[in-house]
């Protein structure tokens, strides 16, 4: 049995335990690297965003409660309510720099909480990684927190598998924390972009080649 989020409210832990019992019945799970998630203290979890099932998978197995960025269009909707049931939410306006959302996220990290961010900024419609945005490096540098890389794949096959009465295999792999240099709070645009690219390449190396998207040609598997 996987550990529960010890920093979570009682109802959250009940729902999480229920999910841990049900999810392995519905899909074949491959979970690697949970030990890389810090037991205490703030950090940012950086994950690819492939499917609507990303959040349920992370909710089921993450041993910490995480706050996620959610598109403002979901505010006040059934989908938004479901997201808030299994995690904490910061609503963000898409297509612009939402300084209020960034401020909320920075305050949350400085208060010792955990933030989960998809550096691509949106769900991939191609099945592969999209170009990363630098906001995650900005937040990690300003807050002085590590970034924990995580990737998921196979969840896009869950529904097609059920239609064929088969359980898809879903992978959740988490890597060691990444610590930015001490001067990261003073990063300029070029520094933010360079470290964003390195983060995205880390995620790409953790994924099978067919999921690497725009970073496919930039990964040297001989260095893995």
C-alpha positions as CSV (number, residue, x, y, z in Angstrom):
1,X,0.0,0.0,0.0
2,X,1.4,3.4,-1.0
3,X,1.8,6.1,1.7
4,X,-0.9,8.7,2.2
5,X,-0.4,12.5,2.2
6,X,0.4,13.0,5.8
7,X,-0.1,16.8,5.6
8,X,-3.7,16.3,4.2
9,X,-7.1,16.8,5.9
10,X,-8.8,13.6,7.0
11,X,-11.3,13.6,4.1
12,X,-8.5,14.0,1.6
13,X,-6.7,10.9,3.0
14,X,-9.9,8.9,2.9
15,X,-10.4,9.7,-0.7
16,X,-6.7,9.1,-1.5
17,X,-6.8,5.6,0.1
18,X,-10.0,4.8,-1.8
19,X,-8.2,5.9,-5.0
20,X,-5.2,3.7,-4.2
21,X,-7.5,0.7,-3.9
22,X,-9.5,1.4,-7.0
23,X,-7.0,2.8,-9.5
24,X,-4.9,-0.5,-9.7
25,X,-8.1,-2.3,-10.5
26,X,-8.8,0.0,-13.4
27,X,-5.3,0.3,-14.8
28,X,-1.9,-1.3,-14.4
29,X,0.3,1.2,-12.5
30,X,4.0,1.6,-12.7
31,X,5.1,4.0,-10.0
32,X,8.8,4.8,-9.6
33,X,10.7,7.4,-7.5
34,X,8.2,8.4,-4.8
35,X,11.2,8.5,-2.5
36,X,12.4,11.6,-4.3
37,X,9.4,13.7,-3.0
38,X,10.6,15.6,0.0
39,X,8.8,14.6,3.2
40,X,8.8,18.2,4.5
41,X,9.4,21.7,3.2
42,X,8.4,23.5,0.0
43,X,9.2,22.4,-3.5
44,X,7.8,22.6,-7.0
45,X,6.8,19.4,-8.8
46,X,7.3,19.9,-12.6
47,X,5.4,17.4,-14.7
48,X,4.4,16.9,-18.3
49,X,0.7,17.4,-19.0
50,X,-0.6,14.7,-21.3
51,X,-4.2,14.0,-20.3
52,X,-7.1,14.8,-18.0
53,X,-6.1,11.7,-16.0
54,X,-2.8,13.3,-15.0
55,X,-4.3,14.9,-11.9
56,X,-6.1,11.7,-10.6
57,X,-2.9,9.7,-11.1
58,X,-0.8,12.2,-9.1
59,X,-3.5,12.6,-6.5
60,X,-3.6,8.8,-5.9
61,X,0.1,8.4,-5.2
62,X,1.7,11.8,-4.1
63,X,2.6,11.7,-0.4
64,X,2.2,15.5,-0.1
65,X,-0.8,17.7,-0.8
66,X,-0.1,19.9,-3.8
67,X,-1.6,23.1,-5.2
68,X,-2.0,23.2,-8.9
69,X,-2.5,26.0,-11.5
70,X,-5.9,25.7,-13.1
71,X,-7.1,27.6,-16.1
72,X,-9.5,30.4,-15.1
73,X,-12.2,28.9,-17.5
74,X,-12.8,26.1,-14.9
75,X,-13.7,28.6,-12.1
76,X,-17.3,27.9,-10.9
77,X,-17.7,24.8,-13.1
78,X,-18.3,21.1,-12.3
79,X,-14.7,20.3,-13.5
80,X,-13.3,23.0,-11.3
81,X,-15.2,21.7,-8.3
82,X,-13.8,18.2,-9.0
83,X,-10.3,19.5,-9.2
84,X,-10.7,21.4,-5.8
85,X,-12.0,18.1,-4.3
86,X,-8.6,16.4,-4.8
87,X,-6.2,19.3,-4.6
88,X,-5.7,23.0,-3.9
89,X,-6.1,25.4,-6.8
90,X,-4.6,28.7,-8.0
91,X,-6.7,29.9,-11.0
92,X,-4.6,31.4,-13.8
93,X,-5.5,33.4,-16.9
94,X,-4.1,31.7,-20.0
95,X,-2.5,33.6,-22.8
96,X,-0.9,36.3,-20.6
97,X,1.4,36.7,-17.6
98,X,-0.9,36.4,-14.6
99,X,1.0,38.3,-12.0
100,X,-1.6,37.7,-9.3
101,X,-1.4,33.9,-9.8
102,X,2.4,34.1,-9.7
103,X,2.2,36.2,-6.5
104,X,-0.1,33.6,-4.9
105,X,2.2,30.8,-5.9
106,X,5.3,32.6,-4.5
107,X,3.5,33.2,-1.2
108,X,2.4,29.6,-1.0
109,X,6.0,28.3,-1.5
110,X,7.4,30.8,1.0
111,X,4.8,29.4,3.5
112,X,6.3,25.9,3.1
113,X,3.7,24.5,0.8
114,X,4.0,22.4,-2.4
115,X,3.2,23.6,-5.9
116,X,2.6,21.3,-8.9
117,X,3.2,23.0,-12.3
118,X,3.1,21.8,-15.9
119,X,6.0,23.9,-17.5
120,X,4.3,23.4,-20.9
121,X,1.5,25.7,-19.6
122,X,-1.3,23.6,-21.1
123,X,-2.2,20.0,-22.0
124,X,-0.4,18.6,-25.0
125,X,-2.6,17.8,-27.9
126,X,0.2,16.1,-29.8
127,X,1.1,13.4,-27.2
128,X,4.6,14.8,-26.9
129,X,6.3,17.6,-24.8
130,X,5.5,21.1,-25.8
131,X,8.0,24.0,-25.4
132,X,8.5,24.8,-21.7
133,X,7.7,28.2,-20.2
134,X,10.1,29.9,-17.8
135,X,7.6,30.7,-15.0
136,X,8.6,27.5,-13.0
137,X,12.2,28.6,-12.9
138,X,11.2,32.1,-11.9
139,X,9.2,30.8,-9.0
140,X,11.8,28.3,-7.8
141,X,14.5,30.9,-8.0
142,X,12.5,33.6,-6.1
143,X,11.3,31.1,-3.5
144,X,14.6,29.3,-3.2
145,X,13.0,25.9,-3.5
146,X,14.0,22.7,-5.4
147,X,12.2,21.4,-8.4
148,X,11.1,17.7,-8.5
149,X,10.8,16.4,-12.1
150,X,7.9,14.0,-12.8
151,X,6.6,12.4,-15.9
152,X,3.5,10.4,-16.7
153,X,2.5,8.5,-19.8
154,X,0.1,5.8,-20.8
155,X,-2.9,7.5,-19.2
156,X,-4.1,8.6,-22.7
157,X,-4.7,4.9,-23.4
158,X,-7.0,4.4,-20.4
159,X,-10.3,5.1,-22.1
160,X,-9.4,3.2,-25.4
161,X,-8.3,0.3,-23.2
162,X,-11.6,0.2,-21.3
163,X,-13.5,0.1,-24.5
164,X,-11.5,-3.0,-25.4
165,X,-12.0,-4.4,-21.9
166,X,-8.3,-4.1,-21.2
167,X,-6.4,-2.3,-18.5
168,X,-3.9,0.2,-19.9
169,X,-0.4,0.5,-18.3
170,X,0.1,3.9,-16.8
171,X,3.5,5.1,-15.7
172,X,4.4,7.7,-13.1
173,X,8.2,8.3,-12.8
174,X,9.6,10.9,-10.4
175,X,13.3,12.0,-10.5
176,X,15.7,13.5,-8.0
177,X,15.2,17.1,-6.9
178,X,16.9,19.8,-9.0
179,X,18.4,22.7,-7.1
180,X,19.0,26.0,-8.8
181,X,22.2,28.1,-8.2
182,X,22.2,30.5,-5.2
183,X,21.8,33.5,-7.5
184,X,18.7,32.2,-9.1
185,X,16.5,34.9,-7.6
186,X,18.4,37.4,-9.8
187,X,18.1,35.4,-13.1
188,X,17.6,37.4,-16.2
189,X,15.6,36.3,-19.2
190,X,18.5,34.4,-20.8
191,X,19.2,32.5,-17.5
192,X,15.5,31.7,-17.1
193,X,15.3,30.3,-20.6
194,X,18.5,28.3,-20.3
195,X,17.4,26.6,-17.1
196,X,13.9,26.0,-18.5
197,X,15.4,24.2,-21.4
198,X,17.5,22.1,-19.1
199,X,14.4,21.2,-17.0
200,X,12.5,20.2,-20.1
201,X,15.4,18.1,-21.3
202,X,15.4,16.3,-18.0
203,X,11.7,15.5,-18.4
204,X,12.3,14.4,-22.0
205,X,15.1,12.0,-20.9
206,X,12.6,10.5,-18.4
207,X,10.1,9.8,-21.1
208,X,10.1,7.2,-23.9
209,X,11.2,8.8,-27.2
210,X,7.7,8.9,-28.7
211,X,6.6,11.3,-25.9
212,X,9.5,13.8,-26.1
213,X,7.8,16.0,-28.6
214,X,9.7,19.2,-29.5
215,X,12.7,17.9,-27.5
216,X,13.1,14.7,-29.4
217,X,16.2,15.7,-31.3
218,X,17.8,17.3,-28.3
219,X,18.1,14.2,-26.1
220,X,21.3,12.2,-26.1
221,X,20.3,8.9,-24.6
222,X,24.0,7.9,-24.3
223,X,24.2,10.4,-21.4
224,X,21.2,9.0,-19.5
